[in-house]
Amino acid sequence: MTFRLHREVSVGMLLILCYARPGLTEDYFDPAALELSSSAQERADLRYFSEQGGQMPGTWAVTIELNGHEEGTETLTFVAVNGDLQPELSVDLLAKLGVNVGVVPAFSRLHKGETFTRIGDFIPAAKVKYDFSQQRLALSIPQAAMKNRSRGYVPSSQWDDGITAGFIDYNLTGATAHRQSGDGTSAYLSLRNGINIGPWRLRNTSSLNYSETGGSRWQSQSSWLSRDLRGLKSQLRVGDAWTPGEIFDSVGFRGLQVATSESMLPDSQRGYAPTVRGVAHSFARVSVSQHGYVIYETWVAAGPFVINDLFPGAQSGDLEVTITESDGTKRTFTQPYSAIPFMLREGRFKYSVSVGRYHSGESDVHNPNFVETTFFYGLPGQMTLYGGGRGADNYQAIALGLGRSFGEFGSIGIDDTLAKSRLPDGDKALGQAWRLQYQKDFTSTGTAFSLASYRYATRNFYEFGELNQADDSQLRRNNRRSRSQLTMTQSLGDMGSLSVSAWMQDYWHTAGEDKTIHLGWYTSWRGVTVGLGYYYTDSAVTRDPERTVSFNVNIPLGKWLPDSSVSYFFNQSNRGIATQQVSLNGTALADRSLSYNLQQGLSGGGQQQSTSLGVQYSGGYGNASVGYDQSGGTRNISLGLSGGVLATRYGVTFSQPLSDTVALLRVPGAKNVSPEGFSSIHTDSRGYAVIPSVSAYRKNTLTLNTETLSENADVEQSGRIVIPTSGAVVLADYKTHIGYRVLFSLRYKGAPLPFGATAGVIENPGSEGMVADGGEAYLSGVPERGTLRVRWNKNGMKIVCQAPFTLSAAHTAPGIATLSLDCQ
């Protein structure tokens, strides 16, 4: 008795395939036990399929797994060795995977470029196993034969400098204001441009500012050429650059810089950018400047705002935050920004050398040539010695410091800087500055000191940057005395968390202090979030402090309106400004690519009403936003566009805003295919898409969502691993089969083709399959016209036949087509 699935399959065959006899360590299948539906059908040589995971010899793209860790994809040739299928390996491949080939004497028997199959003959106890169904090659190599690697280590030989490419990353914002006094229009365009050739990176940042009153102003902010120095774990940069801000103040210059690139090291600290918090009293424009350049600009609604996606050019240097309200009034405060103390492990060395001319975005400044060097060295006893020197014709400084880790009590750094300055009037000043820095997370109490520092300077101590940007009177008036900075969070368990950030600075010759203080309490319960904040800002110049208390609550509405929430906000300042606001926020569309915001507010004791509406769309080719705000007699309409344009030898591809390091997906002929984790990104009509951000010097696994493939598209492997260098445009190339899916019924000399024969389309070498029962072969990626070639072995002889075919309109309908052919 037989079961019918599509063809007859005998019960005996099913039992053989499904039954495993106790005591056997491996499954075995005897090809002779096959009972075919047609007695006329022969069998090809199937001995390679007699064991589980068997496969015919050939060249295959496989994912390599070494000691349980995925290492990437390689194309390897598999050959038959004493009846077993083995991969051809090479010494270069094993070295690339991290094998310490220098300690394996047996490798000396091989000539350069020579391959081998049985790895156990060279490295005792080493094993290899290939899973054909998953296309994975698992290597097991004893640790004694491996190089000593840190956690997260990726050998530099696997780093990819990427392909030749040019790109533009743009951000355009504009607004039109309608007031009783007259209308006004303003716009801001930020551009980050680049060209990649091999390891070289050419970059430029520019901006265009426009207003009806001030006209347009184009500014090329910085241009530079850089590349990695892999052997030194460093980076070379020529052109506009910034000195590190870990010891001296960070200044912009034009020249040459060579510095350690910590991102090349495994599990190193990747740096940080400050979070800017503030309160807008109305629909307002928020601009962030650093060293005289506007590095960020956005529009915010009334209420508290948080900016946590800054991309500062310099590693330190205070940020000037300007809030321009809808009525034109401006408020400015300072957000401190400096590097966190960094302790090095024993024996590690970090350095920087900068040579060039001082360069600032401001006019009427001095531009002396200078040299700066800094170093950090890890000493025994959990200590780090650091220091440096800076020299120019009007400034000489030397610094020396020591950092010490105290384990559970945190790390402390203390340093002293001695500086000699020649003032603009020719007088000389000698000053000294001491600095104490502290950093620690107390897990047991939930207390985190992100940064706590204190600096004291004598009366005649000046920084290099301020010396070049001021005249005598201004320099003495702004001669700083002390500066304190604290950023801390405290967990309160179920009660939420407490956040404290404070910055204070006083002067030798100016009364008053610069102060910025924020106290906040935040908690959540069943999705409802509540926040209470206190903001204090003051300036030694104006000496008119502003104090603001704010309260906000956010309630999700998912049960009634999916992916949405309603919030209430209230703030009261000491200047009599009171604001209340209710808003509705949410997302729409299947991939949540559309977000919206509707707000209604009251201010001035209910005397003034405001309404605002904003919509933003995040698409595969960029982002677009539109907003409307009405407050009193003022109406504002704002527009925004942001995205990227990438040009390579494969053409031009549009994308979402680009980060420093990106990946180009190449899925030829497969349109509207999305990568997993990026629902709003999809391939264009050519089959190309850009992943706007990948991690440099790290393994990035980019996997296609195969459910988004069209009926006539298949990929051999849906996942690719890329390991880019900094600033690279890496290619994730997927092999596709574009065409129809066809179930062929094949006959040879009047009988079904032999079971186990290999069938493939000559015009599409990647479209191959095995002939099954009844001479049937399923192939994907089949063109409308072509020639089918079938190969098999019989009695030790290779036999090949061919059959031309043409698919009719009926065959090309959606689904799987069927076609009968006689092979000649």
C-alpha positions in Angstrom: 0.0 0.0 0.0 1.3 3.5 -0.8 0.5 7.0 0.3 0.0 9.7 -2.4 1.5 13.1 -1.7 2.2 14.3 -5.2 3.8 11.1 -6.4 3.7 7.7 -4.9 6.1 7.1 -2.1 6.4 3.6 -0.6 5.8 2.9 3.1 9.2 1.1 3.1 10.9 4.3 2.0 9.2 6.4 4.7 10.2 3.8 7.3 13.8 3.9 6.2 13.9 7.7 6.2 12.2 8.0 9.6 13.5 5.0 11.6 16.8 5.2 13.6 18.0 2.0 15.0 19.2 2.2 18.7 23.0 1.9 19.0 23.9 3.8 15.8 25.8 7.0 16.3 25.0 8.4 12.9 22.0 8.2 10.6 22.5 6.3 7.3 20.4 6.1 4.2 20.9 3.4 1.6 20.1 4.8 -1.8 19.4 1.3 -3.1 16.4 1.2 -0.8 14.6 3.9 -2.8 11.3 2.7 -4.4 10.6 5.0 -7.3 7.1 5.6 -8.7 8.4 4.5 -12.1 10.3 1.3 -12.7 11.8 2.8 -15.8 13.4 5.6 -13.8 17.1 5.1 -13.0 19.1 6.3 -10.1 22.1 8.6 -10.3 25.2 8.1 -8.2 23.8 9.0 -4.7 26.6 7.9 -2.5 27.2 11.5 -1.3 23.6 11.6 0.1 23.9 8.4 2.1 24.7 10.2 5.3 22.9 13.1 7.0 23.8 16.5 5.6 25.4 14.9 2.5 25.9 17.0 -0.7 27.5 16.7 -4.1 31.1 18.1 -4.5 31.2 21.7 -5.7 31.8 25.3 -4.7 29.4 26.8 -2.2 29.0 30.1 -0.2 29.0 29.0 3.5 28.8 30.7 6.8 31.8 29.9 8.9 31.4 29.2 12.6 34.6 29.0 14.7 34.3 27.5 18.2 30.7 28.6 18.4 31.2 32.1 17.1 30.0 33.2 13.7 32.9 34.6 11.7 31.4 35.5 8.3 30.7 34.1 4.9 33.3 32.5 2.6 33.1 30.7 -0.8 34.7 27.3 -0.4 35.2 24.3 -2.7 34.1 20.9 -1.3 35.8 17.8 -2.7 35.3 14.0 -2.0 38.0 12.5 0.1 37.7 8.8 0.8 34.0 9.0 0.4 33.6 12.0 2.6 32.9 15.6 1.5 35.6 17.9 2.9 36.2 21.7 2.4 39.4 22.9 0.9 41.1 25.1 3.5 44.1 27.4 3.4 46.6 28.7 5.9 45.6 32.3 5.0 41.9 31.6 5.7 42.7 30.1 9.1 45.0 33.1 10.0 42.1 35.4 9.0 39.9 33.5 11.4 42.3 34.0 14.3 44.2 30.7 14.2 47.8 31.2 15.4 49.3 29.5 12.3 52.9 30.3 13.5 52.7 27.7 16.3 51.5 24.9 14.0 54.7 23.2 12.6 52.7 21.0 10.2 51.8 24.1 8.1 55.4 24.5 7.1 55.0 21.4 4.8 52.6 23.4 2.6 53.6 25.7 -0.3 52.2 29.3 -0.4 48.6 29.2 -1.5 48.3 25.4 -1.2 45.0 24.0 0.2 44.3 21.1 2.4 41.2 19.1 3.5 41.8 17.2 6.7 42.4 19.9 9.3 43.0 17.2 12.0 46.2 16.1 10.2 47.7 19.6 10.9 46.1 20.7 14.2 45.5 17.7 16.6 41.9 17.5 17.9 40.7 20.1 15.3 37.4 19.1 13.6 35.2 20.4 10.8 31.5 19.8 10.3 29.3 21.0 7.4 25.5 21.4 7.7 24.3 21.7 4.1 20.7 22.5 5.0 21.9 25.6 6.9 25.0 26.2 4.7 27.1 26.5 7.8 30.7 25.2 8.2 31.5 24.6 11.9 35.2 24.6 12.8 36.3 23.3 16.2 40.0 24.3 17.0 41.7 23.8 20.4 42.3 27.1 22.2 46.1 26.4 22.3 46.1 26.9 18.5 44.2 30.2 18.7 45.5 33.7 19.1 44.7 35.3 22.4 41.8 37.6 21.7 40.0 40.1 23.9 36.2 39.9 24.1 34.7 41.5 21.0 38.0 41.4 19.1 37.9 41.5 15.3 41.2 41.1 13.5 42.2 44.0 11.4 42.6 41.7 8.4 38.8 41.4 8.4 38.2 45.1 8.4 36.7 46.4 5.2 37.6 49.8 3.9 34.5 49.7 1.7 33.9 50.7 -1.9 34.6 53.9 -3.7 31.7 56.2 -3.1 30.5 59.8 -2.7 27.7 61.0 -0.5 25.7 64.0 0.7 23.9 64.0 4.0 21.4 66.9 4.2 19.1 68.5 6.7 16.8 71.3 5.6 14.5 73.2 7.9 12.4 76.3 7.1 9.7 78.3 8.6 7.4 81.1 7.6 6.1 83.4 10.4 3.0 85.6 9.9 2.8 88.4 12.5 0.8 91.6 12.8 4.1 93.5 12.3 4.9 91.6 9.1 5.7 88.3 7.7 9.1 86.6 7.8 10.8 83.5 6.3 13.9 81.7 7.4 15.7 78.5 6.4 18.7 76.5 7.5 20.5 73.9 5.3 23.1 71.6 6.8 25.3 69.5 4.6 27.8 66.8 5.3 29.6 65.6 2.2 32.2 62.9 1.6 34.2 60.9 -0.9 35.7 57.5 -0.1 38.6 56.0 -2.2 40.1 52.9 -0.6 41.1 53.8 3.0 41.0 57.6 2.4 38.1 59.7 3.5 37.5 63.2 2.2 34.9 65.2 4.2 33.3 68.6 4.3 30.6 70.2 6.5 28.8 73.2 5.2 25.7 75.2 6.0 23.4 77.8 4.4 21.5 80.2 6.6 18.7 82.4 5.1 16.4 85.0 6.6 14.5 87.8 4.9 16.1 90.4 7.1 19.7 89.1 7.0 19.7 87.5 3.6 21.6 84.3 2.9 25.0 83.2 4.3 26.9 80.2 3.1 29.6 78.8 5.4 32.0 76.0 4.8 32.6 74.9 8.3 35.3 72.3 7.9 37.1 70.1 5.3 39.5 67.3 6.0 41.2 64.1 4.6 41.7 61.1 6.8 42.6 57.5 6.9 43.3 54.7 9.3 46.8 53.7 10.4 46.0 50.1 11.3 49.4 49.2 12.6 49.4 52.0 15.1 45.7 51.7 15.9 45.5 55.4 15.0 44.0 57.8 12.5 45.7 60.4 10.3 43.7 63.6 9.6 44.8 66.5 7.4 42.8 69.7 7.1 40.3 71.0 9.6 40.4 69.2 12.9 40.0 69.6 16.7 42.5 68.9 19.4 41.4 66.4 22.0 39.8 68.0 25.0 40.9 65.5 27.7 43.8 67.6 29.1 43.8 71.0 27.4 40.9 72.9 26.0 39.7 71.6 22.6 40.4 74.1 19.8 39.9 74.0 16.1 42.9 74.2 13.8 44.0 73.5 10.2 46.9 71.2 9.9 47.8 67.6 10.6 46.8 65.3 13.4 47.8 61.7 14.3 45.9 60.2 17.2 45.0 56.9 18.8 41.6 55.6 17.6 40.1 53.9 20.5 37.2 52.6 18.5 39.6 50.1 16.9 40.2 48.5 20.2 37.9 45.7 21.5 35.2 46.8 24.0 36.6 50.2 24.4 34.7 53.3 25.4 33.1 54.8 22.3 32.8 58.3 23.7 29.6 60.3 24.4 27.8 63.5 23.5 26.0 65.6 26.1 22.2 65.6 26.5 20.7 69.1 26.3 17.6 69.8 28.3 15.5 73.0 28.3 12.0 74.5 28.3 10.4 76.4 25.4 7.6 78.8 26.2 6.1 78.6 22.7 6.8 77.0 19.3 10.5 77.8 19.1 13.7 77.2 17.2 16.6 75.7 19.2 20.1 76.1 17.9 23.2 74.5 19.3 26.6 76.0 18.6 30.1 74.9 19.4 33.3 76.8 18.7 31.3 79.4 16.7 29.6 76.9 14.4 25.9 75.9 14.5 26.1 72.1 14.8 22.4 71.4 15.4 19.1 73.2 14.8 15.5 72.0 15.3 12.0 73.3 16.0 10.3 72.3 19.2 6.8 72.8 20.6 6.1 74.6 23.9 7.2 72.6 26.9 10.4 70.7 28.0 12.6 69.4 25.3 15.5 66.9 25.2 18.2 66.8 22.5 20.1 63.5 22.7 21.3 63.0 19.1 24.1 65.6 18.9 27.1 64.9 16.7 29.7 67.5 18.0 32.7 68.1 15.9 35.1 68.6 18.8 35.6 66.2 21.7 35.0 68.9 24.2 34.0 72.6 24.3 31.0 74.2 25.8 27.8 74.2 23.8 25.8 77.4 23.4 22.1 76.7 23.3 19.8 79.4 21.9 16.0 79.2 22.2 14.2 81.6 19.8 10.6 81.9 20.7 7.8 82.5 18.2 7.6 86.2 19.1 11.3 86.6 18.3 12.7 86.7 21.9 15.9 84.8 22.5 17.2 83.0 25.5 20.7 81.5 25.7 22.4 79.1 28.1 25.5 77.1 28.2 25.7 73.3 28.2 29.1 72.1 29.5 30.8 69.4 27.5 34.1 67.7 28.3 35.6 64.3 28.2 35.0 61.7 30.9 38.2 60.6 32.7 39.5 57.5 31.0 41.5 54.9 32.8 43.8 52.7 30.7 44.8 49.1 31.4 48.3 48.4 32.5 50.7 48.7 29.5 48.3 50.5 27.2 49.3 53.7 25.6 47.2 56.4 24.0 48.5 59.6 22.3 47.7 62.5 20.0 49.9 64.9 18.0 48.4 68.0 16.4 50.3 70.5 14.3 48.7 73.4 12.5 47.3 76.9 12.6 44.5 77.9 15.1 41.2 78.2 13.3 37.9 79.5 14.6 34.5 80.1 13.1 34.5 83.6 14.5 36.1 86.7 13.0 38.6 89.1 14.5 40.7 86.4 16.2 44.4 85.6 16.3 45.5 82.5 14.3 48.9 81.5 15.6 50.7 78.3 14.6 51.0 75.7 17.4 52.0 72.2 18.3 50.2 70.0 20.9 50.9 66.5 22.2 49.1 64.5 24.7 49.6 61.0 26.2 48.0 58.5 28.5 49.8 55.4 29.8 48.5 52.6 32.0 50.7 52.0 35.0 50.7 49.1 37.5 48.5 49.5 40.5 45.4 50.6 38.5 47.0 54.0 37.8 47.2 56.0 34.6 49.8 58.7 34.0 48.8 61.4 31.6 50.0 64.8 30.4 51.0 66.9 27.4 52.3 70.1 26.1 51.1 72.9 23.9 53.3 75.5 22.3 52.8 78.7 20.2 54.5 82.0 19.8 51.9 83.6 22.3 51.2 80.6 24.5 53.2 77.7 26.2 51.6 75.2 28.5 52.6 71.9 30.1 50.3 69.5 32.0 50.8 66.4 34.1 48.3 64.3 35.9 47.6 60.9 37.5 44.5 58.9 37.5 43.8 56.2 40.0 41.0 53.6 40.2 39.7 52.8 43.7 37.6 49.9 42.7 34.1 50.1 44.1 34.8 53.7 45.2 35.3 54.9 41.6 38.1 56.6 39.7 39.8 59.9 40.4 42.0 62.0 38.1 44.0 65.0 39.3 46.2 67.1 37.1 48.1 70.4 37.1 48.5 72.7 34.1 51.1 75.5 34.0 50.6 78.1 31.2 52.5 81.1 30.1 50.5 83.6 27.9 51.5 86.7 26.0 48.5 89.0 26.1 47.3 91.1 23.2 48.9 94.3 24.7 52.3 92.5 25.0 52.2 91.8 28.7 53.1 88.3 29.9 51.0 86.2 32.3 51.9 83.1 34.2 49.1 81.0 35.6 48.3 77.6 37.0 45.2 75.4 37.1 44.4 72.4 39.2 41.6 70.0 38.2 40.0 67.1 40.0 37.7 64.7 38.2 35.6 61.8 39.5 33.5 59.1 37.9 31.6 56.1 39.5 28.4 54.1 39.3 27.4 52.7 42.7 25.3 49.7 41.8 24.3 48.8 45.4 22.7 52.2 45.9 21.7 52.9 42.3 23.8 56.1 42.3 25.7 57.0 39.1 28.2 59.9 38.9 28.5 60.3 35.1 30.9 63.2 35.7 31.9 65.3 38.7 34.8 67.8 38.3 36.2 70.8 39.9 38.9 73.2 38.6 40.6 76.0 40.2 42.8 78.5 38.4 45.1 81.3 39.5 44.4 84.9 38.5 46.6 84.9 35.4 45.8 81.5 33.9 44.3 81.5 30.4 43.2 78.9 28.0 44.7 78.9 24.5 41.3 79.3 22.8 40.2 82.3 24.9 43.6 84.0 24.5 43.2 84.0 20.7 39.6 85.3 20.7 39.6 88.3 23.0 41.2 91.7 23.5 42.8 92.7 26.8 39.8 94.1 28.6 37.6 91.2 27.6 40.3 88.7 28.5 40.7 90.0 32.0 37.0 90.4 32.5 36.5 86.7 31.6 39.4 85.4 33.5 37.9 82.3 35.2 38.6 81.4 38.7 36.8 78.1 39.4 34.5 75.8 37.6 32.4 72.9 39.0 30.4 70.4 37.1 28.2 67.5 38.3 26.0 65.0 36.5 24.3 62.4 38.7 21.3 60.0 38.7 19.9 58.2 41.7 17.5 55.2 41.4 14.6 55.3 43.8 13.3 51.8 43.1 9.6 51.7 42.4 9.5 55.4 43.0 11.5 56.2 39.8 14.7 58.1 39.6 16.2 61.4 40.5 18.4 63.3 38.1 20.8 66.1 39.0 23.0 68.2 36.7 24.7 71.4 37.7 27.4 73.6 36.3 28.8 76.7 37.9 31.6 79.1 37.0 33.0 82.3 38.6 35.6 84.9 37.6 38.4 86.8 39.1 37.3 90.2 37.8 33.6 89.8 37.3 31.0 89.6 40.1 28.3 86.9 39.8 28.4 83.4 38.5 27.3 81.4 35.4 25.0 78.7 36.6 22.9 76.0 35.0 21.1 73.6 37.4 18.5 70.9 36.6 16.7 68.7 39.2 14.3 66.1 38.0 12.2 63.3 39.3 10.9 60.7 36.8 8.8 57.6 37.4 6.4 55.3 35.5 3.6 53.0 36.5 1.8 50.7 34.1 2.9 52.7 31.1 2.0 56.0 32.6 5.1 58.3 33.0 5.3 61.3 35.3 8.1 63.9 35.6 8.7 66.9 37.8 11.6 69.2 37.1 13.3 72.4 38.3 15.5 74.5 36.0 17.8 77.4 37.0 19.9 79.4 34.6 22.0 82.5 35.4 24.7 84.5 33.8 27.5 86.6 35.3 26.8 89.2 32.7 23.0 89.6 33.0 22.7 88.5 36.7 19.0 87.9 36.1 18.4 84.3 37.0 15.4 82.4 35.6 13.8 79.7 37.6 11.2 77.3 36.1 9.2 74.5 37.7 7.6 72.0 35.3 5.3 69.0 35.6 4.4 66.5 32.9 2.4 63.3 32.6 2.0 60.9 29.7 -0.7 58.3 29.4 -0.7 55.6 26.6 -4.0 55.2 24.6 -3.1 51.9 23.0 -6.4 50.3 24.0 -8.4 52.9 22.1 -6.0 54.4 19.6 -3.0 52.1 18.7 0.5 53.5 19.2 -0.6 56.8 20.7 -0.6 58.6 23.9 -1.9 61.8 25.5 0.2 64.1 27.7 -0.2 67.1 29.9 2.5 69.7 30.7 2.6 72.6 33.1 5.5 75.1 33.8 5.8 78.2 35.8 8.7 80.6 35.8 9.7 83.4 38.2 9.2 85.9 35.4 5.5 85.3 35.5 5.3 83.0 32.5 2.9 80.1 33.1 2.2 77.5 30.4 -0.2 74.6 30.2 -0.4 72.2 27.4 -2.3 69.1 26.3 -1.0 67.0 23.4 -1.8 63.9 21.5 1.1 61.9 20.0 1.2 58.7 18.0 2.3 56.8 14.9 0.4 55.4 12.0 0.9 53.1 9.0 1.9 49.5 9.2 5.6 50.2 9.7 4.9 53.2 12.0 6.7 55.4 9.6 4.2 58.3 10.1 4.2 60.2 13.4 1.9 63.0 14.4 1.6 65.5 17.2 -1.4 67.7 18.1 -1.1 70.3 20.9 -3.3 72.8 22.6 -1.9 75.2 25.1 -2.6 78.2 27.4 -0.1 80.7 28.7 -0.1 84.0 30.5 -2.8 83.0 33.0 -5.1 81.8 30.2 -4.8 85.1 28.3 -3.1 83.5 25.3 -4.0 80.3 23.5 -1.8 78.3 21.2 -2.4 75.4 18.8 0.2 73.3 17.0 0.1 70.4 14.6 3.1 68.4 13.4 3.4 65.4 11.1 6.7 63.5 10.2 7.2 60.8 7.7 10.2 58.5 7.8 10.6 56.7 4.4 13.2 54.6 2.7 14.5 57.6 0.8 14.5 60.2 3.6 12.4 62.0 6.1 9.9 64.8 5.7 8.1 66.9 8.3 5.5 69.7 8.3 4.3 71.7 11.3 1.8 74.5 12.0 1.7 76.7 15.1 -0.6 79.5 16.1 -0.1 81.6 19.2 -1.8 84.9 19.8 -1.4 86.9 16.6 1.5 84.8 15.2 1.2 81.9 12.9 4.2 79.7 12.0 4.4 77.1 9.3 7.6 74.9 9.3 8.9 72.4 6.9 11.7 69.9 7.1 13.6 67.5 4.8 16.5 65.2 5.7 18.2 62.3 4.1 21.2 61.1 2.2 22.3 60.6 -1.4 24.9 57.9 -2.0 26.7 57.5 -5.4 28.7 54.4 -6.2 29.6 52.4 -9.3 26.2 50.8 -9.0 24.4 54.1 -9.4 22.8 56.7 -7.1 20.8 55.5 -4.1 18.7 57.7 -1.8 18.5 57.0 1.9 17.5 58.2 5.3 20.0 60.5 7.1 23.5 59.0 7.0 25.8 58.5 9.9 29.6 58.3 9.6 29.7 54.6 8.5 27.0 53.0 6.3 26.3 49.9 4.3 24.9 49.5 0.8 22.6 46.6 0.3 22.9 45.1 -3.2 20.0 42.7 -4.0 20.1 42.9 -7.9 16.6 42.9 -9.5 14.7 42.5 -6.2 12.7 45.7 -5.4 10.9 46.6 -2.2 12.9 44.2 -0.1 13.4 45.3 3.6 16.2 44.4 5.9 15.2 43.0 9.3 15.1 45.7 11.9 14.6 48.5 9.4 10.9 48.4 8.5 10.9 51.8 6.8 13.9 51.0 4.6 13.5 49.0 1.3 15.4 48.4 -1.9 14.7 50.6 -4.8 13.6 49.5 -8.3 17.1 48.3 -9.0 17.4 46.3 -5.8 19.6 48.7 -3.8 19.1 50.3 -0.3 21.3 52.0 2.3 21.6 51.0 5.9 22.3 54.5 7.4 24.3 53.4 10.4 26.6 50.5 11.1 29.3 50.0 13.8 32.9 50.5 12.7 35.4 47.7 13.5 32.5 45.5 14.7 30.6 42.7 13.1 27.3 43.8 11.7 24.9 41.1 10.6 22.5 42.4 7.9 19.6 40.0 7.2 17.0 40.5 4.6 13.3 39.9 5.5 12.6 37.1 3.0 8.8 37.7 3.5 9.2 40.9 1.5 10.7 39.1 -1.5 8.4 39.1 -4.6 7.1 36.0 -6.3 9.9 35.9 -8.8 12.9 36.7 -6.5 15.0 34.4 -4.3 18.3 34.9 -2.5 20.9 32.2 -1.8 21.7 33.6 1.7 19.6 36.2 3.4 22.3 37.3 5.9 25.6 39.0 5.4 28.3 40.1 7.9 30.1 43.3 7.3 33.0 44.8 9.3 33.6 48.3 8.2 36.4 50.7 9.1 35.4 54.2 10.3 33.7 56.2 7.6 33.5 53.3 5.2 30.7 52.5 2.7 30.6 48.7 2.8 28.8 46.5 0.3 26.5 43.8 1.5 26.1 41.8 -1.7 23.3 39.2 -2.0 23.2 36.7 -4.8 19.7 36.7 -6.2 17.7 34.5 -8.6 15.3 36.7 -10.5 12.9 34.7 -12.6 10.0 32.3 -12.4 9.5 29.2 -10.2 9.1 26.2 -12.3 8.5 22.5 -11.6 10.0 20.6 -14.5 9.0 17.1 -15.5 12.0 15.7 -17.3 12.4 12.6 -19.5 15.5 11.1 -21.2 15.1 8.5 -23.9 11.5 8.0 -23.0 12.0 7.4 -19.3 12.1 9.9 -16.3 15.5 11.3 -15.7 17.5 9.5 -13.0 16.7 10.3 -9.4 19.5 12.5 -7.9 20.7 14.0 -11.1 21.6 17.8 -11.0 19.5 20.1 -13.2 20.3 23.7 -13.9 19.6 26.6 -16.2 22.6 27.4 -18.4 21.7 31.1 -18.6 21.5 31.3 -14.8 24.3 29.2 -13.2 22.9 29.8 -9.7 19.5 28.2 -10.6 20.1 24.5 -9.8 18.2 21.7 -8.2 18.1 17.9 -7.8 15.9 15.6 -9.9 13.4 13.9 -7.6 10.9 11.1 -8.0 9.3 10.9 -11.4 11.9 13.0 -13.1 10.7 16.2 -11.4 13.0 19.1 -10.6 12.0 22.4 -8.9 14.0 25.5 -9.9 13.8 29.2 -9.0 15.1 32.1 -11.0 14.1 30.6 -14.3 14.1 33.0 -17.3 11.3 33.1 -19.9 13.7 31.4 -22.4 16.7 29.3 -21.8 18.3 25.8 -21.9 18.1 23.3 -19.1 21.2 21.1 -18.5 21.1 17.9 -16.5 24.1 16.0 -15.2 24.5 12.7 -13.5 26.9 9.8 -13.1 26.2 6.2 -14.3 28.7 3.4 -13.8 31.5 5.9 -13.2 30.7 7.9 -16.4 29.4 11.5 -16.5 26.2 11.9 -18.7 24.9 15.3 -19.7 21.7 16.2 -21.6 20.1 19.5 -22.5 16.5 20.7 -23.2 15.6 24.2 -24.5 12.4 25.7 -23.1 10.1 28.7 -23.5 7.6 29.8 -20.8 4.2 30.8 -22.1 1.9 33.5 -20.6 0.2 30.7 -18.6 3.5 29.6 -17.1 4.5 33.2 -16.0 1.3 33.7 -13.9 1.9 34.0 -10.1 2.7 30.7 -8.4 4.7 27.7 -9.5 4.6 26.8 -13.2 4.8 23.3 -14.5 6.6 22.3 -17.7 7.4 18.9 -19.3 10.6 18.6 -21.3 12.5 15.9 -23.2 16.2 16.1 -22.5 18.5 15.3 -25.5 
